[in-house]
C-alpha cells in the first residue's frame, strides 16, 4: 500500500508519456507534427517553386518503362534539409528519412536508399549550383541585397585526401632521404649480425631485417613512380585520393592543408553570400577581379564597392576591377627590401602629378628618365643626379642613385591607398563580414569538410553548404512565415 501511494504521488508530479501499445481510433495527421514556423516548411515551399527542368535536373519527366523513380524535388529537399542540419552523408540521410518526423513530412514518408541519394548529388552538380544561385536571386528580389557593397575573402577547406597521400617536390625529397637513412641503418645492422656467432635468434633477426629492406625498396620504387607523375603535373604536385586537391598553406605558421581554396563575396549589410567559387589554387592573388565581377553581375548594379585583405593585392587585378566599375579597398603588403633594412621605402617618396616628378625625403626632385616593360607592365623610371652628395644617402640607397619605378596605371593603386587611409575601419568591417560565414559553414561540415572527390563534385557540396547558410540567415532576418510568403509571391 505504501509503495502504491508513492507511485501514485510520482505519477501526479511528472508529465507521463502515452502508452506505446495503446491503439488509436483514427490515425494522427503528419502535418500536425510540423509547426507552421518550422524551417522545413521553407525548404518545401522553395523547392516546389523551382523550375527543376529549366535548372537542368535529371528525371523530372518519368521514364516510360522500368521501376518508378523518385522525383528530383524529393531528393533535393532531402539534401537541403541535411545540409541545414549537419547531415551530409547519404547513409545518414537514409536513416533520417525513416525515423525523423520532419523528414517524413517533407518527403511524404518516402525513404530513398543511400545509393539513390548519393547518385542524385553526384549526377546533378550543375543544377544544384543553379539552385544556390536562384536563392541569391530571391534574396535580391525581396530587397535584402540593395547595398552594392561586398567583402571578399578565401578560406582553405579539407579534401578527402590525407597529407601523406599528397606529393610535392619537397615532400618527395624528404621522404626519399628518410627511406635511404632507414635502408642504411638496416644494412648496418645486418653487417653487425654477420660478424657475430650464428644463432637461431640472430637468424630470425636477419630474416626480419631483410623483410624490412624489401619493403623499403618497394616504397622507394613507388616514390620514384610518384615523382614521375609529380614532375609531369603542371603545378609539380599530385594527390592520390582526390586528384584535384592541392597542398595549401594556412594562416598558422608551418601548418597546411590538402584541400581547396573557397572564394566568397559577402554583402556587408546582411552578411549573405552573394557568390562563391571553389578553386584548387592556394593563392588569392589572382582571384579578386573574377569574384568581384561575379558579385557585381549577381547584384545587377552599375557600381560595386569591394573590400579585401592584403592577400588579394595584385596590380592587374585591381586595374581590371577599376575598368569594370568596381571600387576596391585593400592594404598593400609591405614587401620593400629597402624598408625591411631600415632605409626609405617607395612610400616615402611623394609623387607630384602636375609636374610628373617624385619628391624624395631630402626634398630633391626625381624626374622621368625612360620607360621599359617589366613582367608585362609598362614602367616609368625616375631619379636625380643629386644622390651622391645627399646627407640622407645612407638611409636611402646603397647604389649610385635611388631609382623609383612607376607603373603606367599607378594612379589606380594610389586611389586604393587613399580610400584605405580615409576609411581605416574598412579592414575591421571586412573581417566581421566575411569570416563569420566561413566559421559557420566549417562548423556545420564537421572536421572532414568535403566528403566527395574532384573539383566539380566538391563545388556541388559547397553550393549546398552556401545555400543552407543563406537560408538560415534569411530565416533569422525576416522570419520563416514572411520568407514562405515571399517564395510564393
SEBA-595167 format. One record per residue (C-alpha): residue number from 0; residue in three letters; z, x, y. Coordinates in Angstrom, 2 decimals. Example, Ala and Ser with C-alpha at 12.3 -4.5 7.8 and 13.67 -1.06 7.14 Angstrom:
<nodes>
(0; "Ala"; (7.80; 12.30; -4.50))
(1; "Ser"; (7.14; 13.67; -1.06))
</nodes>
This chain:
<nodes>
(0; "Unk"; (0.00; 0.00; 0.00))
(1; "Unk"; (0.86; 2.83; 2.36))
(2; "Unk"; (-2.46; 4.56; 1.55))
(3; "Unk"; (-4.42; 1.36; 2.19))
(4; "Unk"; (-2.66; 0.90; 5.52))
(5; "Unk"; (-3.52; 4.44; 6.55))
(6; "Unk"; (-7.16; 4.00; 5.53))
(7; "Unk"; (-7.33; 0.70; 7.35))
(8; "Unk"; (-6.00; 2.33; 10.50))
(9; "Unk"; (-8.53; 5.15; 10.20))
(10; "Unk"; (-11.40; 2.68; 9.89))
(11; "Unk"; (-10.31; 0.98; 13.10))
(12; "Unk"; (-10.03; 4.23; 15.03))
(13; "Unk"; (-13.57; 5.55; 14.38))
(14; "Unk"; (-17.11; 4.18; 14.54))
(15; "Unk"; (-18.32; 3.62; 10.99))
(16; "Unk"; (-21.96; 4.01; 9.93))
(17; "Unk"; (-23.97; 1.45; 7.97))
(18; "Unk"; (-23.75; 1.31; 4.21))
(19; "Unk"; (-26.77; 3.21; 2.85))
(20; "Unk"; (-27.03; 0.86; -0.10))
(21; "Unk"; (-26.93; -2.31; 2.00))
(22; "Unk"; (-30.16; -4.34; 1.84))
(23; "Unk"; (-31.57; -5.97; 4.97))
(24; "Unk"; (-33.27; -9.35; 5.16))
(25; "Unk"; (-36.05; -8.16; 7.47))
(26; "Unk"; (-37.43; -4.59; 7.92))
(27; "Unk"; (-36.43; -2.86; 11.16))
(28; "Unk"; (-39.22; -2.22; 13.68))
(29; "Unk"; (-40.00; 1.52; 14.02))
(30; "Unk"; (-40.67; 1.05; 17.74))
(31; "Unk"; (-37.01; 0.10; 18.21))
(32; "Unk"; (-36.00; 3.65; 17.24))
(33; "Unk"; (-38.01; 5.26; 20.08))
(34; "Unk"; (-36.71; 4.62; 23.58))
(35; "Unk"; (-39.05; 3.81; 26.45))
(36; "Unk"; (-38.04; 7.10; 28.11))
(37; "Unk"; (-38.72; 9.24; 25.05))
(38; "Unk"; (-41.15; 12.15; 25.72))
(39; "Unk"; (-43.01; 11.30; 22.52))
(40; "Unk"; (-44.48; 8.28; 24.32))
(41; "Unk"; (-46.08; 10.64; 26.88))
(42; "Unk"; (-47.81; 12.53; 24.07))
(43; "Unk"; (-49.09; 9.27; 22.58))
(44; "Unk"; (-50.43; 7.98; 25.91))
(45; "Unk"; (-52.01; 11.30; 26.89))
(46; "Unk"; (-53.90; 11.83; 23.62))
(47; "Unk"; (-55.03; 8.19; 23.45))
(48; "Unk"; (-56.52; 8.57; 26.95))
(49; "Unk"; (-58.62; 11.63; 25.96))
(50; "Unk"; (-62.31; 11.56; 25.07))
(51; "Unk"; (-61.89; 13.62; 21.89))
(52; "Unk"; (-65.59; 13.55; 21.03))
(53; "Unk"; (-66.50; 14.78; 24.52))
(54; "Unk"; (-63.94; 17.56; 24.23))
(55; "Unk"; (-65.60; 18.75; 21.01))
(56; "Unk"; (-63.13; 17.77; 18.29))
(57; "Unk"; (-64.45; 17.59; 14.74))
(58; "Unk"; (-64.09; 14.41; 12.68))
(59; "Unk"; (-63.98; 11.84; 15.48))
(60; "Unk"; (-66.57; 9.80; 13.59))
(61; "Unk"; (-65.57; 9.22; 9.92))
(62; "Unk"; (-67.80; 10.57; 7.17))
(63; "Unk"; (-69.80; 8.01; 5.18))
(64; "Unk"; (-68.69; 9.44; 1.84))
(65; "Unk"; (-65.71; 11.24; 0.40))
(66; "Unk"; (-61.99; 10.72; 0.89))
(67; "Unk"; (-60.86; 9.20; 4.21))
(68; "Unk"; (-59.84; 11.89; 6.70))
(69; "Unk"; (-57.21; 11.97; 9.41))
(70; "Unk"; (-58.41; 11.15; 12.90))
(71; "Unk"; (-58.13; 14.22; 15.17))
(72; "Unk"; (-55.85; 12.29; 17.54))
(73; "Unk"; (-53.19; 12.14; 14.79))
(74; "Unk"; (-53.18; 15.91; 14.27))
(75; "Unk"; (-53.42; 16.70; 17.99))
(76; "Unk"; (-50.36; 14.52; 18.68))
(77; "Unk"; (-48.51; 16.27; 15.88))
(78; "Unk"; (-49.26; 19.75; 17.29))
(79; "Unk"; (-48.35; 18.82; 20.86))
(80; "Unk"; (-45.06; 17.38; 19.59))
(81; "Unk"; (-44.47; 20.54; 17.55))
(82; "Unk"; (-45.02; 22.92; 20.47))
(83; "Unk"; (-42.81; 20.76; 22.70))
(84; "Unk"; (-40.01; 21.01; 20.14))
(85; "Unk"; (-40.35; 24.63; 18.93))
(86; "Unk"; (-42.00; 23.65; 15.64))
(87; "Unk"; (-45.29; 25.58; 15.44))
(88; "Unk"; (-45.58; 26.13; 11.67))
(89; "Unk"; (-47.90; 23.77; 9.76))
(90; "Unk"; (-45.44; 23.58; 6.84))
(91; "Unk"; (-42.55; 22.67; 9.14))
(92; "Unk"; (-44.73; 20.07; 10.88))
(93; "Unk"; (-45.49; 18.50; 7.49))
(94; "Unk"; (-41.75; 18.24; 6.80))
(95; "Unk"; (-41.13; 16.71; 10.24))
(96; "Unk"; (-43.80; 14.06; 9.59))
(97; "Unk"; (-41.85; 12.92; 6.53))
(98; "Unk"; (-38.33; 12.90; 7.97))
(99; "Unk"; (-38.42; 12.75; 11.79))
(100; "Unk"; (-38.35; 9.23; 13.24))
(101; "Unk"; (-40.12; 10.32; 16.44))
(102; "Unk"; (-42.97; 11.88; 14.45))
(103; "Unk"; (-43.13; 8.84; 12.14))
(104; "Unk"; (-43.53; 6.65; 15.21))
(105; "Unk"; (-46.11; 9.00; 16.75))
(106; "Unk"; (-48.26; 9.25; 13.62))
(107; "Unk"; (-47.76; 5.72; 12.30))
(108; "Unk"; (-45.91; 7.14; 9.25))
(109; "Unk"; (-48.86; 9.28; 8.23))
(110; "Unk"; (-47.87; 12.56; 6.54))
(111; "Unk"; (-50.76; 15.10; 6.53))
(112; "Unk"; (-50.28; 18.09; 4.24))
(113; "Unk"; (-49.77; 21.56; 5.70))
(114; "Unk"; (-53.31; 22.78; 4.92))
(115; "Unk"; (-54.89; 19.85; 6.77))
(116; "Unk"; (-52.59; 20.54; 9.72))
(117; "Unk"; (-53.33; 24.28; 9.75))
(118; "Unk"; (-57.09; 23.78; 9.40))
(119; "Unk"; (-57.12; 21.44; 12.39))
(120; "Unk"; (-55.68; 24.11; 14.68))
(121; "Unk"; (-57.94; 26.78; 13.17))
(122; "Unk"; (-61.17; 24.76; 13.43))
(123; "Unk"; (-60.69; 23.09; 16.85))
(124; "Unk"; (-59.69; 26.00; 19.08))
(125; "Unk"; (-62.17; 25.45; 21.95))
(126; "Unk"; (-61.40; 21.72; 22.04))
(127; "Unk"; (-57.63; 22.33; 22.11))
(128; "Unk"; (-58.10; 24.71; 25.05))
(129; "Unk"; (-60.03; 21.98; 26.88))
(130; "Unk"; (-57.14; 19.57; 26.30))
(131; "Unk"; (-54.83; 22.05; 28.05))
(132; "Unk"; (-57.26; 22.24; 30.98))
(133; "Unk"; (-57.55; 18.45; 31.06))
(134; "Unk"; (-53.81; 18.08; 31.61))
(135; "Unk"; (-54.02; 20.51; 34.55))
(136; "Unk"; (-56.78; 18.32; 35.98))
(137; "Unk"; (-54.47; 15.33; 35.57))
(138; "Unk"; (-51.74; 17.18; 37.48))
(139; "Unk"; (-54.20; 17.77; 40.33))
(140; "Unk"; (-55.31; 14.13; 40.31))
(141; "Unk"; (-51.74; 12.83; 40.64))
(142; "Unk"; (-51.04; 15.14; 43.57))
(143; "Unk"; (-48.94; 17.89; 42.00))
(144; "Unk"; (-51.36; 20.72; 42.84))
(145; "Unk"; (-52.06; 20.14; 46.52))
(146; "Unk"; (-50.87; 23.54; 47.73))
(147; "Unk"; (-53.60; 26.19; 47.32))
(148; "Unk"; (-51.15; 28.98; 46.54))
(149; "Unk"; (-50.56; 30.74; 43.21))
(150; "Unk"; (-48.64; 33.67; 41.79))
(151; "Unk"; (-50.47; 35.80; 39.23))
(152; "Unk"; (-48.87; 37.89; 36.50))
(153; "Unk"; (-49.33; 39.10; 32.94))
(154; "Unk"; (-46.92; 39.47; 30.02))
(155; "Unk"; (-47.15; 41.04; 26.56))
(156; "Unk"; (-46.82; 38.71; 23.55))
(157; "Unk"; (-46.30; 39.95; 19.99))
(158; "Unk"; (-49.07; 39.58; 17.44))
(159; "Unk"; (-48.78; 39.22; 13.66))
(160; "Unk"; (-49.13; 42.97; 13.32))
(161; "Unk"; (-46.31; 45.41; 12.61))
(162; "Unk"; (-46.26; 48.54; 14.78))
(163; "Unk"; (-46.64; 50.62; 11.61))
(164; "Unk"; (-49.94; 48.82; 10.95))
(165; "Unk"; (-51.41; 49.87; 14.29))
(166; "Unk"; (-53.02; 53.29; 14.74))
(167; "Unk"; (-53.95; 55.30; 17.81))
(168; "Unk"; (-54.93; 58.96; 18.03))
(169; "Unk"; (-51.35; 59.94; 18.92))
(170; "Unk"; (-49.83; 57.89; 16.09))
(171; "Unk"; (-52.20; 59.37; 13.53))
(172; "Unk"; (-51.46; 62.92; 14.68))
(173; "Unk"; (-47.70; 62.31; 14.50))
(174; "Unk"; (-47.93; 60.65; 11.09))
(175; "Unk"; (-50.11; 63.46; 9.70))
(176; "Unk"; (-47.58; 66.04; 10.91))
(177; "Unk"; (-44.75; 64.12; 9.18))
(178; "Unk"; (-46.71; 63.91; 5.92))
(179; "Unk"; (-47.62; 67.60; 5.97))
(180; "Unk"; (-43.98; 68.53; 6.59))
(181; "Unk"; (-42.93; 66.38; 3.62))
(182; "Unk"; (-45.59; 68.00; 1.40))
(183; "Unk"; (-44.40; 71.47; 2.40))
(184; "Unk"; (-40.78; 70.52; 1.69))
(185; "Unk"; (-41.54; 69.17; -1.80))
(186; "Unk"; (-43.72; 72.19; -2.66))
(187; "Unk"; (-40.87; 74.49; -1.63))
(188; "Unk"; (-38.51; 72.53; -3.90))
(189; "Unk"; (-40.98; 72.89; -6.80))
(190; "Unk"; (-41.20; 76.66; -6.21))
(191; "Unk"; (-37.40; 76.86; -6.29))
(192; "Unk"; (-37.32; 74.88; -9.55))
(193; "Unk"; (-39.92; 77.20; -11.15))
(194; "Unk"; (-37.67; 80.21; -10.53))
(195; "Unk"; (-34.71; 78.62; -12.33))
(196; "Unk"; (-33.95; 78.44; -16.05))
(197; "Unk"; (-35.75; 75.43; -17.55))
(198; "Unk"; (-33.53; 72.47; -18.42))
(199; "Unk"; (-34.11; 68.79; -19.15))
(200; "Unk"; (-32.63; 67.77; -15.75))
(201; "Unk"; (-34.86; 70.29; -13.98))
(202; "Unk"; (-37.93; 68.94; -15.79))
(203; "Unk"; (-37.09; 65.38; -14.68))
(204; "Unk"; (-36.67; 66.57; -11.10))
(205; "Unk"; (-40.01; 68.42; -11.19))
(206; "Unk"; (-41.79; 65.33; -12.51))
(207; "Unk"; (-40.21; 63.23; -9.74))
(208; "Unk"; (-41.33; 65.73; -7.09))
(209; "Unk"; (-44.89; 65.75; -8.43))
(210; "Unk"; (-44.99; 61.93; -8.26))
(211; "Unk"; (-43.84; 62.07; -4.63))
(212; "Unk"; (-46.50; 64.68; -3.85))
(213; "Unk"; (-49.18; 62.47; -5.43))
(214; "Unk"; (-48.08; 59.51; -3.25))
(215; "Unk"; (-48.12; 61.71; -0.15))
(216; "Unk"; (-51.66; 62.85; -0.95))
(217; "Unk"; (-52.70; 59.19; -1.26))
(218; "Unk"; (-51.14; 58.47; 2.15))
(219; "Unk"; (-52.94; 61.46; 3.68))
(220; "Unk"; (-56.25; 60.17; 2.27))
(221; "Unk"; (-55.56; 56.68; 3.67))
(222; "Unk"; (-54.67; 58.20; 7.02))
(223; "Unk"; (-57.99; 60.05; 7.09))
(224; "Unk"; (-59.81; 56.75; 6.46))
(225; "Unk"; (-57.80; 55.05; 9.25))
(226; "Unk"; (-58.63; 57.93; 11.58))
(227; "Unk"; (-62.34; 57.48; 10.89))
(228; "Unk"; (-62.08; 53.77; 11.74))
(229; "Unk"; (-59.99; 54.52; 14.82))
(230; "Unk"; (-62.49; 57.05; 16.19))
(231; "Unk"; (-65.32; 54.54; 15.68))
(232; "Unk"; (-63.43; 51.89; 17.70))
(233; "Unk"; (-64.44; 51.57; 21.39))
(234; "Unk"; (-60.85; 51.98; 22.61))
(235; "Unk"; (-59.79; 54.51; 19.94))
(236; "Unk"; (-57.32; 52.09; 18.35))
(237; "Unk"; (-57.17; 49.87; 15.24))
(238; "Unk"; (-54.80; 47.20; 13.95))
(239; "Unk"; (-54.92; 46.44; 10.23))
(240; "Unk"; (-53.29; 42.98; 10.10))
(241; "Unk"; (-54.67; 41.42; 13.28))
(242; "Unk"; (-57.79; 43.42; 14.20))
(243; "Unk"; (-57.89; 42.10; 17.79))
(244; "Unk"; (-54.29; 43.01; 18.67))
(245; "Unk"; (-53.58; 46.23; 20.57))
(246; "Unk"; (-50.64; 48.53; 21.18))
(247; "Unk"; (-49.41; 47.94; 24.74))
(248; "Unk"; (-46.69; 49.46; 26.89))
(249; "Unk"; (-43.97; 47.14; 28.18))
(250; "Unk"; (-41.62; 47.42; 31.14))
(251; "Unk"; (-38.92; 49.17; 29.11))
(252; "Unk"; (-39.28; 52.95; 29.15))
(253; "Unk"; (-40.52; 54.26; 25.81))
(254; "Unk"; (-40.97; 50.74; 24.43))
(255; "Unk"; (-44.11; 48.92; 23.47))
(256; "Unk"; (-45.51; 46.02; 21.51))
(257; "Unk"; (-48.56; 45.38; 19.34))
(258; "Unk"; (-49.96; 42.16; 20.69))
(259; "Unk"; (-51.85; 40.53; 23.55))
(260; "Unk"; (-51.66; 40.52; 27.34))
(261; "Unk"; (-51.48; 36.92; 28.59))
(262; "Unk"; (-52.55; 36.35; 32.21))
(263; "Unk"; (-51.40; 33.27; 34.15))
(264; "Unk"; (-51.75; 31.79; 37.62))
(265; "Unk"; (-48.77; 29.58; 38.51))
(266; "Unk"; (-48.69; 27.29; 41.54))
(267; "Unk"; (-45.90; 28.24; 43.94))
(268; "Unk"; (-44.77; 24.66; 44.68))
(269; "Unk"; (-44.10; 23.05; 41.28))
(270; "Unk"; (-44.44; 26.15; 39.06))
(271; "Unk"; (-47.18; 24.61; 36.92))
(272; "Unk"; (-49.52; 26.96; 35.07))
(273; "Unk"; (-52.89; 26.39; 36.75))
(274; "Unk"; (-54.91; 28.64; 34.46))
(275; "Unk"; (-54.30; 31.24; 31.79))
(276; "Unk"; (-56.23; 33.72; 29.69))
(277; "Unk"; (-55.36; 35.78; 26.62))
(278; "Unk"; (-56.67; 39.36; 26.69))
(279; "Unk"; (-56.16; 42.41; 24.49))
(280; "Unk"; (-56.27; 44.81; 27.43))
(281; "Unk"; (-52.90; 46.37; 28.07))
(282; "Unk"; (-53.54; 46.85; 31.80))
(283; "Unk"; (-53.55; 44.24; 34.58))
(284; "Unk"; (-55.68; 46.32; 36.95))
(285; "Unk"; (-58.98; 44.59; 36.14))
(286; "Unk"; (-57.63; 41.02; 35.83))
(287; "Unk"; (-56.90; 39.94; 39.42))
(288; "Unk"; (-60.28; 38.61; 40.55))
(289; "Unk"; (-61.02; 36.83; 37.25))
(290; "Unk"; (-57.70; 34.94; 37.14))
(291; "Unk"; (-57.72; 34.15; 40.87))
(292; "Unk"; (-61.28; 32.78; 40.75))
(293; "Unk"; (-60.39; 30.59; 37.76))
(294; "Unk"; (-57.37; 29.22; 39.63))
(295; "Unk"; (-59.50; 28.50; 42.71))
(296; "Unk"; (-62.02; 26.60; 40.60))
(297; "Unk"; (-59.33; 24.53; 38.89))
(298; "Unk"; (-57.65; 23.64; 42.19))
(299; "Unk"; (-61.06; 22.77; 43.69))
(300; "Unk"; (-60.23; 24.36; 47.03))
(301; "Unk"; (-62.25; 26.38; 49.51))
(302; "Unk"; (-59.45; 28.87; 50.18))
(303; "Unk"; (-56.70; 30.18; 47.95))
(304; "Unk"; (-53.62; 32.31; 48.55))
(305; "Unk"; (-52.59; 34.53; 45.64))
(306; "Unk"; (-49.65; 36.90; 45.26))
(307; "Unk"; (-49.34; 39.53; 42.52))
(308; "Unk"; (-47.37; 42.68; 41.71))
(309; "Unk"; (-48.43; 46.31; 42.19))
(310; "Unk"; (-49.90; 46.47; 38.68))
(311; "Unk"; (-52.90; 44.48; 39.95))
(312; "Unk"; (-53.72; 46.80; 42.85))
(313; "Unk"; (-57.39; 47.69; 42.41))
(314; "Unk"; (-59.71; 48.10; 45.41))
(315; "Unk"; (-62.87; 46.49; 43.91))
(316; "Unk"; (-60.79; 43.58; 42.51))
(317; "Unk"; (-59.20; 42.93; 45.91))
(318; "Unk"; (-62.64; 43.06; 47.57))
(319; "Unk"; (-64.02; 40.57; 45.02))
(320; "Unk"; (-61.16; 38.19; 45.87))
(321; "Unk"; (-61.83; 38.57; 49.61))
(322; "Unk"; (-65.52; 37.76; 49.11))
(323; "Unk"; (-64.59; 34.68; 47.05))
(324; "Unk"; (-62.33; 33.26; 49.77))
(325; "Unk"; (-59.09; 34.31; 48.06))
(326; "Unk"; (-56.37; 35.87; 50.23))
(327; "Unk"; (-54.27; 38.20; 48.09))
(328; "Unk"; (-50.88; 39.74; 48.85))
(329; "Unk"; (-49.60; 42.61; 46.72))
(330; "Unk"; (-47.97; 46.01; 47.23))
(331; "Unk"; (-49.83; 49.28; 46.83))
(332; "Unk"; (-48.44; 51.69; 44.21))
(333; "Unk"; (-47.08; 54.96; 45.60))
(334; "Unk"; (-49.39; 57.42; 43.83))
(335; "Unk"; (-49.79; 60.04; 46.58))
(336; "Unk"; (-49.25; 63.56; 45.25))
(337; "Unk"; (-48.50; 64.85; 48.74))
(338; "Unk"; (-45.81; 62.21; 49.30))
(339; "Unk"; (-44.13; 62.99; 45.98))
(340; "Unk"; (-43.99; 66.66; 47.00))
(341; "Unk"; (-42.33; 65.87; 50.33))
(342; "Unk"; (-45.43; 66.05; 52.54))
(343; "Unk"; (-47.08; 63.41; 54.71))
(344; "Unk"; (-48.96; 60.69; 52.83))
(345; "Unk"; (-52.09; 58.87; 53.90))
(346; "Unk"; (-49.93; 56.02; 55.20))
(347; "Unk"; (-48.51; 58.42; 57.83))
(348; "Unk"; (-51.98; 58.68; 59.42))
(349; "Unk"; (-52.89; 55.79; 61.75))
(350; "Unk"; (-56.48; 54.54; 61.85))
(351; "Unk"; (-57.74; 53.68; 65.35))
(352; "Unk"; (-60.53; 51.19; 64.65))
(353; "Unk"; (-62.19; 51.07; 68.10))
(354; "Unk"; (-62.58; 54.87; 68.08))
(355; "Unk"; (-63.17; 55.32; 64.32))
(356; "Unk"; (-60.62; 58.14; 64.13))
(357; "Unk"; (-57.29; 58.80; 62.40))
(358; "Unk"; (-54.25; 59.93; 64.38))
(359; "Unk"; (-52.03; 62.37; 62.48))
(360; "Unk"; (-48.20; 62.66; 62.74))
(361; "Unk"; (-48.69; 65.58; 65.20))
(362; "Unk"; (-50.85; 63.39; 67.48))
(363; "Unk"; (-54.19; 65.06; 66.67))
(364; "Unk"; (-57.37; 63.01; 66.16))
(365; "Unk"; (-59.16; 63.31; 62.81))
(366; "Unk"; (-62.82; 62.47; 63.42))
(367; "Unk"; (-65.51; 61.29; 60.99))
(368; "Unk"; (-67.41; 64.12; 59.28))
(369; "Unk"; (-69.55; 62.80; 56.41))
(370; "Unk"; (-69.95; 60.08; 53.74))
(371; "Unk"; (-70.12; 60.51; 49.95))
(372; "Unk"; (-69.72; 58.40; 46.80))
(373; "Unk"; (-66.65; 58.75; 44.57))
(374; "Unk"; (-66.02; 56.66; 41.42))
(375; "Unk"; (-68.67; 54.20; 42.56))
(376; "Unk"; (-67.10; 53.72; 46.01))
(377; "Unk"; (-68.61; 54.83; 49.33))
(378; "Unk"; (-66.04; 57.07; 51.04))
(379; "Unk"; (-65.96; 58.36; 54.63))
(380; "Unk"; (-64.19; 61.70; 55.30))
(381; "Unk"; (-62.13; 62.56; 58.37))
(382; "Unk"; (-60.45; 65.82; 59.51))
(383; "Unk"; (-59.71; 68.02; 62.52))
(384; "Unk"; (-60.03; 71.74; 63.20))
(385; "Unk"; (-56.56; 71.87; 64.83))
(386; "Unk"; (-54.71; 72.11; 61.49))
(387; "Unk"; (-54.35; 75.96; 61.25))
(388; "Unk"; (-52.23; 76.15; 64.42))
(389; "Unk"; (-50.27; 72.92; 63.87))
(390; "Unk"; (-46.45; 73.33; 63.72))
(391; "Unk"; (-46.30; 70.50; 61.10))
(392; "Unk"; (-48.92; 72.02; 58.78))
(393; "Unk"; (-46.35; 72.94; 56.09))
(394; "Unk"; (-45.30; 69.28; 55.97))
(395; "Unk"; (-48.90; 68.10; 55.78))
(396; "Unk"; (-51.20; 70.22; 53.60))
(397; "Unk"; (-51.44; 73.44; 51.63))
(398; "Unk"; (-55.16; 73.79; 52.37))
(399; "Unk"; (-57.04; 74.93; 55.49))
(400; "Unk"; (-57.04; 71.37; 56.90))
(401; "Unk"; (-55.90; 67.88; 55.93))
(402; "Unk"; (-58.81; 65.61; 55.00))
(403; "Unk"; (-58.41; 61.82; 54.97))
(404; "Unk"; (-60.79; 59.67; 52.88))
(405; "Unk"; (-61.59; 56.10; 53.96))
(406; "Unk"; (-63.30; 53.53; 51.75))
(407; "Unk"; (-66.06; 51.55; 53.45))
(408; "Unk"; (-64.01; 48.36; 52.82))
(409; "Unk"; (-60.64; 49.92; 53.69))
(410; "Unk"; (-60.03; 47.17; 56.27))
(411; "Unk"; (-59.61; 44.71; 53.39))
(412; "Unk"; (-56.79; 46.80; 51.91))
(413; "Unk"; (-55.21; 47.20; 55.36))
(414; "Unk"; (-55.20; 43.40; 55.76))
(415; "Unk"; (-53.41; 43.10; 52.39))
(416; "Unk"; (-50.72; 45.55; 53.54))
(417; "Unk"; (-50.36; 43.74; 56.88))
(418; "Unk"; (-49.78; 40.42; 55.10))
(419; "Unk"; (-47.10; 42.01; 52.94))
(420; "Unk"; (-45.40; 43.56; 55.98))
(421; "Unk"; (-45.39; 40.19; 57.75))
(422; "Unk"; (-44.05; 38.36; 54.68))
(423; "Unk"; (-41.60; 40.67; 52.85))
(424; "Unk"; (-40.31; 37.68; 50.80))
(425; "Unk"; (-43.68; 37.33; 49.06))
(426; "Unk"; (-42.62; 39.50; 46.11))
(427; "Unk"; (-39.43; 37.51; 45.61))
(428; "Unk"; (-41.46; 34.26; 45.63))
(429; "Unk"; (-43.84; 35.79; 43.09))
(430; "Unk"; (-41.00; 36.77; 40.77))
(431; "Unk"; (-39.26; 33.39; 41.00))
(432; "Unk"; (-42.54; 31.54; 40.44))
(433; "Unk"; (-44.28; 33.34; 37.61))
(434; "Unk"; (-41.55; 34.89; 35.46))
(435; "Unk"; (-39.85; 31.57; 34.58))
(436; "Unk"; (-42.88; 30.17; 32.68))
(437; "Unk"; (-43.17; 33.33; 30.59))
(438; "Unk"; (-39.47; 33.25; 29.71))
(439; "Unk"; (-39.62; 29.56; 28.77))
(440; "Unk"; (-42.74; 29.94; 26.61))
(441; "Unk"; (-41.43; 33.01; 24.78))
(442; "Unk"; (-38.10; 31.28; 24.10))
(443; "Unk"; (-39.98; 28.34; 22.55))
(444; "Unk"; (-42.21; 30.61; 20.47))
(445; "Unk"; (-39.27; 32.49; 18.99))
(446; "Unk"; (-39.06; 36.14; 18.04))
(447; "Unk"; (-42.51; 36.38; 16.45))
(448; "Unk"; (-44.53; 34.80; 19.33))
(449; "Unk"; (-48.01; 34.27; 17.84))
(450; "Unk"; (-48.43; 33.09; 14.24))
(451; "Unk"; (-52.25; 33.32; 13.98))
(452; "Unk"; (-54.62; 36.29; 13.92))
(453; "Unk"; (-57.62; 37.30; 16.08))
(454; "Unk"; (-58.13; 36.60; 19.77))
(455; "Unk"; (-59.79; 33.12; 19.59))
(456; "Unk"; (-57.04; 31.69; 17.36))
(457; "Unk"; (-54.28; 33.29; 19.41))
(458; "Unk"; (-55.89; 31.73; 22.50))
(459; "Unk"; (-55.59; 28.31; 20.82))
(460; "Unk"; (-51.87; 28.89; 20.20))
(461; "Unk"; (-51.38; 29.94; 23.80))
(462; "Unk"; (-53.18; 26.82; 25.05))
(463; "Unk"; (-50.78; 24.61; 23.08))
(464; "Unk"; (-47.79; 26.53; 24.45))
(465; "Unk"; (-49.06; 26.22; 28.04))
(466; "Unk"; (-49.75; 22.51; 27.54))
(467; "Unk"; (-46.21; 21.99; 26.22))
(468; "Unk"; (-44.75; 23.91; 29.18))
(469; "Unk"; (-46.77; 21.92; 31.75))
(470; "Unk"; (-45.90; 18.62; 30.05))
(471; "Unk"; (-42.21; 19.47; 30.24))
(472; "Unk"; (-42.47; 20.47; 33.91))
(473; "Unk"; (-44.26; 17.27; 34.94))
(474; "Unk"; (-41.85; 15.06; 32.99))
(475; "Unk"; (-38.98; 16.79; 34.80))
(476; "Unk"; (-40.67; 16.48; 38.20))
(477; "Unk"; (-41.88; 12.86; 38.25))
(478; "Unk"; (-40.24; 11.31; 35.19))
(479; "Unk"; (-41.58; 10.01; 31.88))
(480; "Unk"; (-42.46; 6.44; 32.81))
(481; "Unk"; (-44.34; 7.43; 36.02))
(482; "Unk"; (-46.28; 10.02; 34.05))
(483; "Unk"; (-47.29; 7.44; 31.42))
(484; "Unk"; (-48.38; 5.13; 34.23))
(485; "Unk"; (-50.43; 7.95; 35.83))
(486; "Unk"; (-52.11; 8.73; 32.49))
(487; "Unk"; (-53.12; 5.10; 32.07))
(488; "Unk"; (-54.32; 4.69; 35.65))
</nodes>
